[in-house]
Amino acid sequence: MSDDSEELEERQVRDRIADRLTRAFSSVPKPAPPLTVGGSALADDVEDVLAGKDADALTADDARELRGDLRLLTRPALRYYLPALLRVVLLGEPYVDGLDEFTFNLLVPPEKPEQLRGFEEQLNLDAAQRAAIGAYVAWYSQGESFLPGRDRALAYWRT
């Protein structure tokens, strides 16, 4: 198999996962402000980046600004914007350094079973959304065999 055909096949896989995320989350409503919790300067920065922005309008520059502060998003904001951020990772043009790691870390379930309920409530996913996220986690994990929490994430999202 040539490098070009492998690259084309990888692009098609990424496009299918991105489309699956779009379809699965298409009915998620845009959240009302505030979009963050905590009321810190970092939260204010996130609010400024997202101010009135539709998920489909997120740019690579927006993702670069948000990547380290995703845990500040409210539950509705995370559920609304996360698929768009995952699509930025999947489509990768331009590449946003660290966005893949930060989003993956959000998808790694906690080690302690008593914290799992809060993790699940944070995203509040239906079956199609869970399957779309699972496809992303499986894809991302293939290329990153030494990710912290990789096995836990794969096991969680496969169920």
Secondary structure, 3 states (H helix, E strand, C coil): CCHHHHHHHHHHHHHHHHHHHHHHCCCCCCCCCCCECCCCHHHHHHHHHHCCCCHHHCCHHHHHHHHHHHHHECHHHHHHHHHHHHHHHHHCCCCCCCHHHHHHHHHCCCCCHHHHHHHHHHHCCCHHHHHHHHHHHHHHHHCCCCCCCHHHHHHHHHC
